[in-house]
């Protein structure tokens, strides 16, 4: 696990925790997080985290866009944190 992956996962977790995490998954370039209340997150702040290319809410998910290798590292660490 890369240090950047650990740091980014922790930052994302802290940013979305107040919104209530329903579920999360990943695809080849995105960490997808379903939340209870999207009004409680700052998407632009998440977009500025290390390794994050963009962040947006679409299809009832927060989609955190990253590079292929980065998303695997971040998802693995996020899974440990969010359980």
Number of C-alpha atoms within 10 A of each C-alpha: 10 11 10 15 22 18 17 24 26 16 16 20 19 12 16 22 14 15 16 13 15 11 13 18 14 17 13 13 17 24 25 23 20 20 21 15 13 17 10 14 17 13 19 11 13 22 19 12 18 15 19 20 15 17 22 16 14 9 9 12 18 22 24 24 22 21 13 12 12 21 24 20 18 28 22 15 21 23 13 11 12 13 8
